[in-house]
Structure formats: structure tokens, C-alpha cells
Amino acid sequence: MAIGVFGLPLSGKTTIFNAVTRGRAETAPFRSASAQPNVGVAKVPDPRLGVLAEISKPKRIVHAEVEYVDVPAAPEGFGKTQGIAGEHLNLLQRCDALLLVARSFDDPAVPHAQETVDPYRDAESLQLELTFSDLAILERRQERIASQLRSARPAERDALTREQDVLAVIRAGLENEVPVREQQTPPDAKPALDNFQLLTAKPLIVVFNIGEDAIGGADALEEEMRARLGRPGVGAAALCGKLEAELARMSAEDEAEFRESLGAGEPGLDRMVKLSYGLLGLISFLTTGEDETRAWTIRQGTSAAEAAGKIHSDIQRGFIRAEVTAYDDLARVGSVAEARKQALLRAEGKTYAMRDGDVVNFLFNV
């Protein structure tokens, strides 16, 4: 899973990126148009792995991972309804979800790109940028279809006309400020939409980057954000990027102690992962044995055979059955053998819909 981090210059988006990846990327604004993105990989916190490791005594523990891409600041004019283009667009299109950072802190030493601090205004203008980018993509495709129709054969003409009709409906929705993620598109339009990688089709997390003086009111702010920004496929959070980045550099013990003393709540990484998994409809299944204890990320509704393919295509191809134990049951009884003895381990076939926390052993023959 990859999440694209973007925002206005001087919004603190790179600081947020450092907080959720425990990174140390330079926080000075990317002023060069050729600047490269910061890319960081964060391990998904999952305390269940430690418990399973106590049972299996594996050689290693492997967490699921999330990749964060900190997109360089766009050229002058970004945030003024000019859309997102070029490499900035390409970077965001390759991501599974987007993380929008809006500045919500005052600092006279760091001038705001819009002169005044208003995170709701900034969040709205950035979402408009996504909309304008999608409109530009659709407009170019519609122009290409119009050109192709002039010389198309009858069979090609029918397909192009159907696509043209679908794009016209989607475009009308965008012009009425309805993002693609909220539009009811026909099933046969999905392949084309997946190919376009429209930005407003992607789940969106809106993060207000607050100052340390606002930490005490973060919960109330988040409640307000959900009321004002809450829409299908959109999550909201208030984080103090500066503090989170500093705490992320500490040892786990020191970080926990400081968080408790400051009332800073759970780590920013944990919160972003939970929001991301919820918006993308993701869950984790677990495997454990002498070699490794590992978490695997899949979408809700994934079948046992498809989940097996996440480990290796041969396991999916030669799938026989899945031996499944719920994590809570295995943690309670303390061993796979005891789970089997108490009939807590069950055999499931190819079509079984995996559940979060399933501890699985796949049997296969190739």
C-alpha cells in the first residue's frame, strides 16, 4: 500500500511524513522543480505478532508495511485551481490513497503560502486541485475519442460511444464538485477508470497540522473536522507534526513516557495506518511458524485462495485447504496443538472469506 502526502508549501507535510515513517527527511521546502520525492516505508504496528512469536519462537517477525511518498511542493500557482500535472500528478496517481496536509498552526517565522492560517480553506482548495486534474484527464480522453470516432469501424464506434457516455456523466459529477469516489459508476466503467487513476477516486485522509499549544483540543478539533469534512472515503485527523516527528526519534519506552506526560495520545503512525486501512477496506491475516511470524495485508472479502497467492503463486495454484484459527482463540489456548485439540482450528476451502486476525496455515500441492 502506498500513500501520497501532499499539501501547500510550508504546511509541514514533510514533518508529517517524518512523523509517520520515523524518517529524517529535510524539512526545508522543495524549491526545485526537479526535486525528488521523499519515500519512506513504515511497519504497520500489530501487537498480535509479538504474542504469536511467543508461541512459535520464530527466527524473525515480519510486519506488514505501508509506503509513504512525500510529493515535492508543486510549482507556483498550486492551490489556485490550476490542477496538478507533470511528475506531481504521476506520483499521486501511483498511490493507493492520498494524505492531504493542511496547516493549522501559527508561526510568524514561517509565513503561510496564503498569508493567513485557515486549514478548512486550504483543504478545500487542495481538493479542488484534485478535481481540476481529473477534469483535465477526462477532457483529453474525450477529445481523443471524438477524433477516433471520425474514422472508427462500427464495432469500435460502439465501444467508444459507450466510453464517451460514461466519461460525460463522470465529468458532469466532477463539475458539480462530486468526487469520483462518491459517484455511482457502472461496473463496466471500472477498467477505464482504473486506467485513468483519477485522484478523486482515491481514499483521502485530511490531516490538520496543529501547533503544540493546540494538542489539548485535538479531540474536539477532530470531531469538528469529521462534521465538516466527513464524506464517503474521507478520513480526518489532527496531528502536531513537529511533536510527532520528535517523539518518533525516541526509543519506544521514552516515547510512551513522554506521550503520557504530554497527553499526546497514540503515535501518528498508528493513527494514519488505522485510517488508511479503514478507508481502503484492508485487513491482516497472520502466519506463524519456526521460520517467521508475519502479517499479510489483504482487502476485506479476499478468498482463502487469493490470500494464499499473496504468499506465493504456487500456493494459490496448488491450494488444497486452509487451516484457520482465530487469533484470540490461539492467543488464549497458547498453541496450535491445543487449538486443534479444542476444535478451534478449522479447515476452510478456496472460497472462504478471510477475516482480520485469522492465523492460517495453507496446505497445497504443486
Secondary structure per residue as TSV (DSSP state, phi and psi in degrees):
chain	resnum	aa	ss	phi	psi
A	1	M	-	360.0	131.5
A	2	A	E	-120.6	136.1
A	3	I	E	-122.8	125.2
A	4	G	E	-90.5	125.9
A	5	V	E	-102.0	123.3
A	6	F	E	-142.8	162.5
A	7	G	E	175.8	175.8
A	8	L	S	-69.8	155.7
A	9	P	T	-55.8	142.9
A	10	L	T	66.3	22.9
A	11	S	S	-87.9	-13.2
A	12	G	-	89.0	21.4
A	13	K	H	-65.2	-36.5
A	14	T	H	-69.9	-31.5
A	15	T	H	-65.4	-42.3
A	16	I	H	-62.6	-42.4
A	17	F	H	-57.0	-45.7
A	18	N	H	-62.9	-36.3
A	19	A	H	-66.2	-41.7
A	20	V	H	-86.5	-14.1
A	21	T	H	-111.0	-1.7
A	22	R	T	54.7	39.3
A	23	G	-	-96.7	178.2
A	24	R	-	-134.2	39.8
A	25	A	-	-65.9	146.2
A	26	E	-	-60.7	128.3
A	27	T	-	-93.1	-2.8
A	28	A	S	-64.2	144.2
A	29	P	-	-58.5	143.4
A	30	F	-	-73.5	106.3
A	31	R	-	-97.5	-14.0
A	32	S	S	-91.9	135.7
A	33	A	T	-64.7	-19.7
A	34	S	T	-97.5	8.4
A	35	A	-	-59.9	143.7
A	36	Q	-	-90.4	151.2
A	37	P	-	-71.0	154.5
A	38	N	E	-85.3	133.6
A	39	V	E	-124.8	127.3
A	40	G	E	-136.1	149.4
A	41	V	E	-115.5	128.0
A	42	A	E	-113.7	136.1
A	43	K	E	-78.4	133.5
A	44	V	-	-74.8	117.4
A	45	P	-	-60.4	130.1
A	46	D	-	-153.8	94.7
A	47	P	T	-62.9	-16.7
A	48	R	H	-63.6	-29.3
A	49	L	H	-64.2	-39.4
A	50	G	H	-64.1	-38.6
A	51	V	H	-67.0	-44.1
A	52	L	H	-65.2	-34.9
A	53	A	H	-64.9	-32.6
A	54	E	H	-65.3	-29.7
A	55	I	H	-80.1	-46.0
A	56	S	H	-92.8	-19.1
A	57	K	-	51.9	55.8
A	58	P	-	-75.9	166.5
A	59	K	S	-73.4	-27.3
A	60	R	E	-153.8	160.4
A	61	I	E	-116.3	130.4
A	62	V	E	-121.9	114.0
A	63	H	-	-83.3	154.5
A	64	A	-	-66.5	157.9
A	65	E	E	-129.1	150.8
A	66	V	E	-123.5	131.3
A	67	E	E	-97.0	130.8
A	68	Y	E	-111.6	133.8
A	69	V	E	-117.2	112.2
A	70	D	E	-88.0	103.6
A	71	V	-	-75.0	131.3
A	72	P	-	-57.0	153.4
A	73	A	-	-58.3	135.5
A	74	A	-	-74.0	165.0
A	75	P	-	-59.2	167.0
A	76	E	T	-55.3	136.6
A	77	G	T	109.4	-12.9
A	78	F	T	-62.8	132.0
A	79	G	T	95.1	4.3
A	80	K	S	-122.8	43.7
A	81	T	S	52.0	43.2
A	82	Q	-	-106.9	0.8
A	83	G	-	77.5	173.0
A	84	I	-	-113.1	131.4
A	85	A	-	-140.1	179.8
A	86	G	H	60.9	-144.2
A	87	E	H	-64.8	-31.5
A	88	H	H	-61.4	-43.2
A	89	L	H	-64.8	-44.3
A	90	N	H	-60.1	-41.3
A	91	L	H	-63.0	-45.6
A	92	L	H	-69.2	-36.0
A	93	Q	H	-63.5	-31.4
A	94	R	T	-77.9	-6.9
A	95	C	-	-91.4	153.8
A	96	D	S	-82.9	-27.5
A	97	A	E	-149.2	163.2
A	98	L	E	-120.4	143.4
A	99	L	E	-119.9	109.7
A	100	L	E	-94.4	122.2
A	101	V	E	-104.2	122.6
A	102	A	E	-118.1	133.8
A	103	R	E	-73.5	130.3
A	104	S	E	-131.7	24.6
A	105	F	-	-124.0	149.4
A	106	D	-	-98.0	134.5
A	107	D	-	-156.4	104.3
A	108	P	T	-56.9	-24.8
A	109	A	T	-78.7	-13.7
A	110	V	S	-123.3	94.3
A	111	P	-	-62.8	143.8
A	112	H	-	-82.6	142.7
A	113	A	T	-60.5	-28.0
A	114	Q	T	-106.5	13.8
A	115	E	S	77.2	-35.9
A	116	T	S	-123.8	154.0
A	117	V	-	-89.3	117.3
A	118	D	-	-153.0	90.6
A	119	P	H	-63.2	-33.2
A	120	Y	H	-66.4	-41.0
A	121	R	H	-61.6	-45.7
A	122	D	H	-65.1	-41.5
A	123	A	H	-62.9	-39.4
A	124	E	H	-67.0	-43.8
A	125	S	H	-66.7	-36.0
A	126	L	H	-69.7	-36.0
A	127	Q	H	-68.2	-31.9
A	128	L	H	-64.8	-35.6
A	129	E	H	-60.0	-41.1
A	130	L	H	-62.7	-42.1
A	131	T	H	-63.7	-45.5
A	132	F	H	-64.5	-35.3
A	133	S	H	-64.2	-43.5
A	134	D	H	-64.3	-41.0
A	135	L	H	-61.6	-39.1
A	136	A	H	-65.1	-39.8
A	137	I	H	-63.9	-45.5
A	138	L	H	-65.9	-39.3
A	139	E	H	-62.5	-42.9
A	140	R	H	-63.6	-39.5
A	141	R	H	-68.1	-40.3
A	142	Q	H	-63.4	-38.3
A	143	E	H	-64.8	-38.8
A	144	R	H	-67.2	-39.8
A	145	I	H	-63.2	-44.7
A	146	A	H	-57.4	-39.0
A	147	S	H	-69.6	-41.1
A	148	Q	H	-68.2	-33.3
A	149	L	H	-62.7	-26.9
A	150	R	T	-66.4	-25.8
A	151	S	T	-125.3	13.6
A	152	A	-	-77.0	148.0
A	153	R	-	-76.5	162.5
A	154	P	H	-52.5	-46.0
A	155	A	H	-64.4	-42.3
A	156	E	H	-66.4	-37.3
A	157	R	H	-61.2	-41.3
A	158	D	H	-62.0	-45.8
A	159	A	H	-64.7	-42.9
A	160	L	H	-65.6	-38.0
A	161	T	H	-66.0	-41.3
A	162	R	H	-62.4	-43.5
A	163	E	H	-63.9	-41.3
A	164	Q	H	-59.8	-41.2
A	165	D	H	-65.6	-42.6
A	166	V	H	-64.1	-44.9
A	167	L	H	-63.9	-34.3
A	168	A	H	-64.4	-39.4
A	169	V	H	-67.7	-44.8
A	170	I	H	-63.4	-42.2
A	171	R	H	-63.6	-40.5
A	172	A	H	-61.7	-39.5
A	173	G	H	-63.1	-44.7
A	174	L	H	-62.1	-39.0
A	175	E	H	-65.8	-22.4
A	176	N	T	-96.7	17.3
A	177	E	T	63.6	33.5
A	178	V	-	-105.2	109.2
A	179	P	-	-62.3	157.0
A	180	V	G	-59.4	-35.3
A	181	R	G	-61.3	-20.4
A	182	E	G	-100.8	-4.0
A	183	Q	S	-88.1	145.7
A	184	Q	-	-89.8	95.6
A	185	T	-	-99.6	146.2
A	186	P	-	-65.2	148.6
A	187	P	G	-55.6	-34.9
A	188	D	G	-73.7	-6.0
A	189	A	G	-88.3	-11.6
A	190	K	H	-59.1	-45.4
A	191	P	H	-57.9	-41.6
A	192	A	H	-66.7	-42.3
A	193	L	H	-66.2	-39.6
A	194	D	H	-61.5	-36.6
A	195	N	H	-67.5	-37.1
A	196	F	H	-73.5	-26.8
A	197	Q	T	52.6	51.8
A	198	L	-	-64.7	137.9
A	199	L	G	-70.8	-35.4
A	200	T	G	-77.9	-1.7
A	201	A	G	-85.5	-16.0
A	202	K	S	-85.9	145.7
A	203	P	-	-57.8	146.5
A	204	L	E	-129.2	131.4
A	205	I	E	-110.8	123.0
A	206	V	E	-100.8	119.8
A	207	V	E	-114.5	122.8
A	208	F	E	-89.8	121.1
A	209	N	E	-87.0	100.9
A	210	I	E	-94.6	163.9
A	211	G	-	-85.1	166.1
A	212	E	G	-62.3	-28.8
A	213	D	G	-71.7	-11.1
A	214	A	G	-105.6	2.5
A	215	I	G	-59.5	-39.7
A	216	G	G	-61.6	-26.2
A	217	G	G	-102.8	15.4
A	218	A	H	-63.0	-41.0
A	219	D	H	-63.4	-44.3
A	220	A	H	-64.9	-38.3
A	221	L	H	-64.2	-42.3
A	222	E	H	-63.9	-37.6
A	223	E	H	-62.4	-41.4
A	224	E	H	-65.7	-41.0
A	225	M	H	-61.0	-43.4
A	226	R	H	-63.5	-35.8
A	227	A	H	-69.9	-37.5
A	228	R	H	-91.1	-30.0
A	229	L	H	-110.0	-12.5
A	230	G	-	-63.2	119.2
A	231	R	-	-145.7	164.3
A	232	P	T	-55.4	130.4
A	233	G	T	79.7	11.8
A	234	V	E	-124.2	127.4
A	235	G	E	-113.4	161.2
A	236	A	E	-139.4	144.9
A	237	A	E	-154.5	150.7
A	238	A	E	-115.4	121.4
A	239	L	E	-130.2	143.8
A	240	C	-	-91.2	96.1
A	241	G	H	-57.4	-42.2
A	242	K	H	-61.7	-47.4
A	243	L	H	-68.5	-43.2
A	244	E	H	-60.8	-40.9
A	245	A	H	-65.4	-38.5
A	246	E	H	-68.4	-42.8
A	247	L	H	-66.8	-33.1
A	248	A	H	-64.9	-18.8
A	249	R	T	-87.5	-7.1
A	250	M	S	-85.5	167.7
A	251	S	-	-68.4	160.1
A	252	A	H	-58.9	-39.6
A	253	E	H	-67.8	-46.3
A	254	D	H	-65.3	-39.2
A	255	E	H	-62.0	-45.5
A	256	A	H	-61.5	-40.0
A	257	E	H	-65.9	-44.8
A	258	F	H	-65.9	-39.9
A	259	R	H	-61.2	-42.5
A	260	E	H	-64.5	-42.4
A	261	S	H	-69.5	-30.1
A	262	L	H	-94.2	-9.4
A	263	G	T	65.4	36.8
A	264	A	-	-85.9	-2.7
A	265	G	-	72.4	-164.8
A	266	E	S	-74.1	156.6
A	267	P	-	-57.7	149.0
A	268	G	H	-58.7	-37.9
A	269	L	H	-58.9	-47.5
A	270	D	H	-59.0	-43.0
A	271	R	H	-68.8	-40.1
A	272	M	H	-67.0	-38.7
A	273	V	H	-64.7	-44.4
A	274	K	H	-61.1	-44.2
A	275	L	H	-62.8	-44.2
A	276	S	H	-63.0	-47.5
A	277	Y	H	-61.8	-41.7
A	278	G	H	-64.3	-44.8
A	279	L	H	-68.7	-35.0
A	280	L	H	-89.3	-4.6
A	281	G	T	67.9	43.2
A	282	L	E	-103.9	149.9
A	283	I	E	-137.3	173.6
A	284	S	E	-125.1	133.7
A	285	F	E	-107.8	161.3
A	286	L	E	-125.5	144.8
A	287	T	E	-126.5	148.0
A	288	T	E	-151.2	142.6
A	289	G	S	-173.8	-166.9
A	290	E	S	-66.9	-33.9
A	291	D	S	-76.9	-49.7
A	292	E	E	-157.8	156.2
A	293	T	E	-113.7	127.6
A	294	R	E	-144.8	146.9
A	295	A	E	-105.4	137.3
A	296	W	E	-122.2	132.5
A	297	T	E	-94.8	128.9
A	298	I	E	-139.5	166.8
A	299	R	E	-83.8	149.7
A	300	Q	T	-56.9	139.6
A	301	G	T	90.6	-4.5
A	302	T	-	-63.6	134.7
A	303	S	B	-76.4	163.2
A	304	A	H	-61.1	-39.7
A	305	A	H	-65.1	-41.6
A	306	E	H	-66.5	-38.2
A	307	A	H	-63.8	-38.6
A	308	A	H	-60.5	-35.8
A	309	G	H	-65.9	-22.5
A	310	K	H	-64.6	-31.5
A	311	I	H	-80.6	-49.2
A	312	H	-	-166.1	141.0
A	313	S	H	-61.9	-31.0
A	314	D	H	-64.8	-34.9
A	315	I	H	-67.3	-39.5
A	316	Q	H	-67.1	-43.2
A	317	R	H	-65.3	-38.9
A	318	G	T	-101.8	21.4
A	319	F	E	-53.1	129.1
A	320	I	E	-107.2	-58.1
A	321	R	E	-163.9	167.2
A	322	A	E	-115.2	129.2
A	323	E	E	-93.4	115.7
A	324	V	E	-120.6	134.1
A	325	T	E	-130.8	134.6
A	326	A	E	-66.1	139.3
A	327	Y	H	-55.0	-46.1
A	328	D	H	-59.0	-39.6
A	329	D	H	-67.1	-45.4
A	330	L	H	-65.2	-40.8
A	331	A	H	-64.3	-33.6
A	332	R	H	-74.1	-42.2
A	333	V	H	-87.9	-21.4
A	334	G	-	90.5	-4.1
A	335	S	S	-163.8	154.5
A	336	V	H	-65.4	-38.2
A	337	A	H	-61.1	-42.0
A	338	E	H	-70.2	-36.2
A	339	A	H	-62.4	-40.2
A	340	R	H	-65.9	-42.8
A	341	K	H	-61.4	-36.9
A	342	Q	T	-91.0	11.8
A	343	A	T	60.5	32.6
A	344	L	-	-93.9	-14.1
A	345	L	-	-95.5	127.3
A	346	R	E	-125.8	156.0
A	347	A	E	-96.5	131.0
A	348	E	E	-125.9	149.0
A	349	G	-	-92.4	-172.2
A	350	K	T	-58.3	-37.0
A	351	T	T	-88.6	-1.5
A	352	Y	-	-56.6	130.1
A	353	A	B	-83.9	116.5
A	354	M	-	-62.9	147.4
A	355	R	-	-117.3	154.1
A	356	D	T	-61.8	130.1
A	357	G	T	88.7	2.5
A	358	D	E	-62.3	129.9
A	359	V	E	-101.2	119.1
A	360	V	E	-124.5	143.0
A	361	N	E	-124.0	115.5
A	362	F	E	-89.9	130.2
A	363	L	E	-101.7	133.7
A	364	F	E	-151.8	164.6
A	365	N	-	-144.5	118.3
A	366	V	-	-119.7	360.0
